[in-house]
Amino acid sequence: MATSAPSGAVDAEGVARARRLLARERVQVPRLAELYKLLANPMRLKILLALSETRRLCVGDLAQVLGLSVAATSQQLKILRQHGWLRAVAEGRLVFYELTSSGLRDALAGDLLLLREAAR
């Protein structure tokens, strides 16, 4: 991918900067799209939001929060774990789930703030 701006661009520097960003992040863009696909499912998004607020919950407590069965909640947790967004921590007979990244917690908070600001 060329990084020089076309000669007819209105903002040649902006075009060049955007091209450099996309070239630099070419590996991350598909991963970001995958994250947004995961977040497009309301139950998975609710799980991530709940865990960003509480830091950790067991599957039974998450099922109560979501109003889902334990089996349905477990299926969504499995998908999020497979993609690396959650980790399971066993404590005795219980397994607690937590976010793997504080960056995800910050991104979710930022997304909520963005929506609140847009609603004004």
Secondary structure as the mmCIF struct_conf table of DSSP 4:
data_model
#
loop_
_struct_conf.conf_type_id
_struct_conf.id
_struct_conf.beg_label_comp_id
_struct_conf.beg_label_asym_id
_struct_conf.beg_label_seq_id
_struct_conf.end_label_comp_id
_struct_conf.end_label_asym_id
_struct_conf.end_label_seq_id
BEND BEND1 SER A 4 SER A 4
HELX_LH_PP_P HELX_LH_PP_P1 ALA A 5 PRO A 6
TURN_TY1_P TURN_TY1_P1 SER A 7 GLY A 8
TURN_TY1_P TURN_TY1_P2 VAL A 10 ASP A 11
HELX_RH_AL_P HELX_RH_AL_P1 ALA A 12 ARG A 24
TURN_TY1_P TURN_TY1_P3 GLU A 25 VAL A 27
HELX_RH_AL_P HELX_RH_AL_P2 GLN A 28 LEU A 39
TURN_TY1_P TURN_TY1_P4 ALA A 40 ALA A 40
BEND BEND2 ASN A 41 ASN A 41
HELX_RH_AL_P HELX_RH_AL_P3 PRO A 42 THR A 54
BEND BEND3 ARG A 55 ARG A 55
STRN STRN1 LEU A 57 CYS A 58
HELX_RH_AL_P HELX_RH_AL_P4 VAL A 59 LEU A 66
TURN_TY1_P TURN_TY1_P5 GLY A 67 GLY A 67
HELX_RH_AL_P HELX_RH_AL_P5 VAL A 70 GLN A 82
TURN_TY1_P TURN_TY1_P6 HIS A 83 GLY A 84
BEND BEND4 TRP A 85 TRP A 85
STRN STRN2 LEU A 86 GLU A 91
TURN_TY1_P TURN_TY1_P7 GLY A 92 ARG A 93
STRN STRN3 LEU A 94 LEU A 99
BEND BEND5 THR A 100 THR A 100
HELX_RH_AL_P HELX_RH_AL_P6 SER A 102 ALA A 118
TURN_TY1_P TURN_TY1_P8 ALA A 119 ALA A 119
#
